[in-house]
Amino acid sequence: MDSTRTAEAIRPKSFDEIVGQKHLFGENGVIRKMLAAGRITNMIFYGPPGTGKTTAAEIIAKESNMVFHRLNATTASLSDVKNILSSTNTLFATGGILLYIDEIQYFNKKQQQALLEYIEDGRVTLITSTTENPHFYIYNAIISRSSLFEFKPVAAEDCAVAVKRAISYLNAQTGLEKTVDEQTVLYIAKSTSGDVRHAIVLAENAYFAADTVIDRETVDGFNVRVGNFDDDTHYDLLSCLQKSIRGSDPDAAVFYLAKLLSLGELISVCRRLQVIASEDIGLAYPLAATVTRSCCESAKELGMPEAAIPLANATVLLATAPKSNSAHDAVFAAMADVEQGMGREIPTHLKSPLFKGYKYPHVYPNHYVKQQYLPDDVKDKQYYHYGNNKQEDAARQYAEKIKK
């Protein structure tokens, strides 16, 4: 029996059957109350895998009587999106279309932009999910038109409810009467760190390996994770990895790398290491971003366990490299001004096609001439400040030299 079939078969059909996420779907849950009031909006679900994001989208579609379409951004193309969106003009879509896009971080900016026209005029209600920080991976225009909801790792006691459902379902399907005690059910629930789907798969594997009683020893035959990660979450471990690298501690960094890889977090590790290379090492060692990218691509091609080797190289390189967040601070300072509506009118001499008054730097000594580039209302702003490292110190000296 396909293990994914069991998870699908016992997938909750109503909010009352969802385990965990009471802040969203309990009696006083914000989404539940919103739907009860007849309100439905574009939503972004973010949180660890196996916490009910897809299930919630399906229930919301049913509760709202909307036509439900689901895409996974890891395999879907822009044409798949357009095929669904084209149905908004048919009679079959008169009740409205709810489009659920899983792992939306895999869609590029162009693909995400294609959704705007349809969610803007209400033809489509969009629900997306991601295991990453939505502010880093989802187009700002979509975020501004959506409500963000965090899905938290499911507590072991809640996850145990789903494990019991799985065992009951399997007994009904096989005609057997295998048993499992409360302690083993809780052990299965705790072993998967709040991932309900993984707990169901683990329970099913143990079910078919057991004779008549599912015990802890049988479960341990499939639970290959290293150590006890009951209280560790996807985001906590990634944060620990980044903070250890930022703190120049290679030992702690490789430890958290090993922990994450033991949990199957290969893709998340690759993404986070690439962020770290630009956010925390940055201009102190610009080549770090290229090396890290190469190591991550190598890791994804190799797969585990060999993927750990290039990722360890990248991790230790970043942890031991000089650090600078000057570019990071510069762009977010500039973004803050942009979000406040500053700098709307750019200088006339920078506008095409005539560039009237523009001075061409290459015809001046040192290829430099002083002129205004920033809009008038931010012309005295300094977003970038040179970091205290060899690379940026050399850049600072060069700037001082050409501007004399």
N, C-alpha and C positions, 0 to 999 in steps of 0.2 A: 504493500500500500504506500502510495506517495505521501511523504510526511507533510507536504504542503496542503494535501487534500483534507487532512484532519483539521488543520488550522482554518481552512476555508469553511469546512462544514460546521464548525462551532463558533464561527465569527458572530459576534453580537448582532442582533437584529434591532435592538432598541437601546436607548440611553441607559435604561435600567440594567442591561446586561453588560455594559462596559465595565471592565475592572480598572480601578485607578481613575485618575483625572477627575476627581470629584469637584475640583474647583471649576471645571468646565461643564461637566455633564451630570453632576449630582443634583439633588432637589433644588439647591440654590446656585447651581452652576451657571456661569454667565452666558454660555452659548445656549444652554437649555432654556433659560429664561427669555433670551432674545428671540428664539424661534417661537416660543409660546406666545409672545407678543406680536407674532406675525412679521418679524423683522429678519431679513437675511441679507448679508453683506459679503463682499469679497473677503476672504480670510487667508492668512498665512499661518500654517501649523509648523512649528519647529521644535525639535527635541530628538532624543535618542531613537534608534530603530526599535520596532516592536512595541511601541507604546500606544498604538491605537489610532494613528493619524488617518490611515486609509479607511478603517472601519467607521470612524466618525464622519468622514466625508460621505460615505454611502448612506449612513443613517440620516444625515442632514438632507440629502437629496430626496430620500423617501418621505421624510417628515414634511418637506416643502412641496412635494408633488412635482418635482422638476425632473427633466430628462437628464440622466447621469451618464457622463462620458469620462473615461479614465485613461490617462496617458502616463507613461514612465519616461522621463526626460533622458534617461540613459540610452534608450533605443528609439524614441520618437524623433521625427524630423519636422521641419516647418510645414511640409506638405500635409503631414498627419494633422497638425493643428488647424490648418486652413480647411481641410476636408470636414472637420467637426464644426468649425465656425460657419462654413457655408450652409449648414443645416439650420442655422438660426432663421433663415428666410422661409422655411417650410412649415406646413400645418402641424407636423409632428412636434414642433418646438414651441407650440403656442403656450405651454405652461412654463416655458423658460428652460434654459439649458444650464446645468451645473457642470462645469468642466473641472475635473480634479487632475492636477499635474504633480506626480510624485517625483521627488529628487530634482526640483526645478533648478538647482544650482548647476545642472549639466546643460541647461539652455543658455546660449550666448545672448548678448544684448539684443541682437536683431530678432532672434526668436521671441524673446520676451516682449519686445516692442510691438510685435505683430498682434499681441493680445489686447493692447490698449484700446484700440478703436471699439472693440466689442464689449469690453467691460465698462468703457466710458459711457456708452449709450444704453447699457443695461441688457443688451441681448444675451449676454453671458454672465453668469455669476462664477467667479473664479475662486477655487480653493487650491492652494499649493502647499506642498510640504517639503521640508528640508531637514537634514540632520546637522546643517551648518548654521552659523550666525547669518540670519537673513539680511542684515545690513551690509554684509560683505559680498553676498552672492546674488541678491535679487535687485533688479532694476529699481531705482528710487521712485520712479513714476508709478510702479505697481505697488510698492510699499505705501506710498501716500494715499492710494485708493483702497487700501485694505486694512483689516484689523489683524493684529498679531496675537497669536495664542501659543503659549508654551506648553508642550507635553512633557511631563516629568517622568523619570523612571518609576515603574510601578512597584509599590511596596510589596515585599514578599508575601504578606498576608493576603493582599488582593490578588497577586499573581497565582497564589495557591488555588483560588476559586477556578481559574481557567485550567489549571492542571487537572483538577478533579473532573471538570467537564470533559477534558480530553480522554481520561481513563474511562469514564462512563460511556462516551461515544464509541470508543474502541471495543469495549465489552459488547455493546449493542451490535456493532458491525460484525464481530467475529463469533458471537454466540458463546463466548467464554465468560468466566467470572473471576478474572484476576483481581487481586486486592493490593492495596497499598496503604500503609498507615499514615497518620497525620504528620509524623516527624519526617518521613521520606518525602511526602508532598511538599512540605515546607523547605526541605533540603533542595529539591529540584527548583523551587521558586527562588530560593536565595542564590543558587548557582549561576543564574543567568543575569544578575545585575539589573533587574527591572525590565528585561526584554521578554515580553509575554510570548511572542512568536517562538523565540528560541526555547523557552520553557516547555512549550507544547511539543516541539520537535524532540527535545531531550526526553520528555515523558513517553512519547511514542516509541522512540528507540528502545528505551528501557522496558516498555511493555512487551515488545516482541522478543526481547532477549530473555525475559523472565519466564520461569515455569508457571507457577501459580501466584507467587507473591513477588511484587516489585519492591526490592530493598535497596538500601544505600549502595551496597557493593555493586549491584547491577547498574545503577545510575553512574557510578564512578568509572565504569568501563567506557562510557561515552563522553563524560565530562572532562575534556582534555585541557581545560584552562589551567594555567599555572597559578597557584596561590588562591587566596580568598579575597575576592573582589566584591563582596556583597554590597558594600557601601560606596563603591567607586562608580562614577558615571562617566559617560562619554565626554562631557564638557570638562569635568574636573580633571581628568587625566590629560587631556589636551592642554589645559591651562597649566598643569604641573610641568608638562614637557616644555612649554614656551617659557615659563618663569625660570626653569632650571637653565635653559640655554641663555636667556637674558642675563641671568646671574653668573654666567661663565662657570658653571659647574658641570663638567662633562660626565662625571659619574652619575649624578642624579638624572641627567638628561637621558643617558642610555638606559637607565633603570626604567624610566617612564616610557621610553620607546619600547622596551621589551614588554612592559605591561600592556600597552596599547596593541601591540602586534599579537599578543596572546589572546586578545579579545576580538581579533579579526578586523582591526581598524586600519588596514593598510591604506586605503584611499584617503581617509581623514588625516592620517599622519603625513602623507605626501602633501596634501593641501596646506596643513599647518606649517610644515617645514618651509614651504615656499613663501608663506606669509612672513615667517620669522626672518628669513633671509633678507627681505626688503624692509621689514618694520624695525627689527632690532639690530641687525648688522649694517644694513643700508650702505651709505656712502663711505663708511670706514673701510669696507672691503667689498666693492661693487661686484667683483667676480663671484662672490658667494652665491648670488642669485642664480648665475649660470650653472655653477657646479651642482647646486642643490637641485635644480631642474633636471639636470642630467641624471643624477642619482635616483630621483623619484621616477623618471621614465624607465630607467633600468629596472628598478624594483617592481614596477607594475608589469613589465614584460617578463621578469623572472618568476614572480609569484613567490609565495612562502614555501619553504623556509629561507630560500636563498635571498629573498628580497630584504631580509634583515641586514645583510652585509652592506649594500650601497646606502641604505637608510642610516646605518650606524656611522658610515663615513660622513654623510651629510650632517648628522646630529653632532658628532664630535667636532667637525670643522666649524659649525656655527657656534658651538659652546666655547670654543677656544679662540675664535676670531675677535678682533677689536669690535666694539659696539658703537652704533650711532643711530639715533632715531630722529635726526634733524629733518630728513625729507618727509618722514611720517608726520611730524609736528607741523611742518610747513603746509602740506596739502590739506590737513584737517583744519588748520587755522584759516586757510583760504576758502575752504568749503563752508565754514561757518559764516563768513562774510557773504558768500554767494547765496546761501539759504536765507539770509536776512535781506536779500534784494539789493545788495550793494554792487557797484561796478557795472551797472547796466549799459552805460554809454561809454564805449571804448574810444580812445583818442582818434581824432579825425585822420591824423597822418598814418595810422596803421590800417585804415580801411581801404579795401580795393574799390574800384580799379585804379584810381589815380595816385593814391598814397601821397597826397599833397603835403609837402613839408617833411616827408620821411627822409631820414639820413641813412645812407647805406654804409654800415660799419666797415665793410671790407676796403673802402677807399680811404680810410683814415688810419693813422699810425696805430700799430698794435691791434688792428681790426676792431677798434672800439671808438664810439663817440657817445657822449652823454645825451640822452633824450628820454622823454617820458613814455613809458610803456603801459603803466597801470592807468585805469580810469581815474578821473579827477577826485572822486570821493574816497578813493583808497590809495592815492598816489604816494602818500608818505608811509604806507604800511611796509613792514618788513616781516615777511612770513618765514623766510629761511634764515637760520642762524648757523654759522659754521660749527661743526662738531669738533671736539677736542681729540683729534686723531691725525695720523700722518697723512692720510689721503686728503681729508678736508682742509688740513692746515696748508697743504701744497696748493689746493684750489683757492684758498683765501689769499695766500701770497701772490698767486697769479692775478687774481682780481685786483688786488692793491697795486700791482705793478702796471697793469694796462690802464688803470684809471687815474694814474698820476698825471 
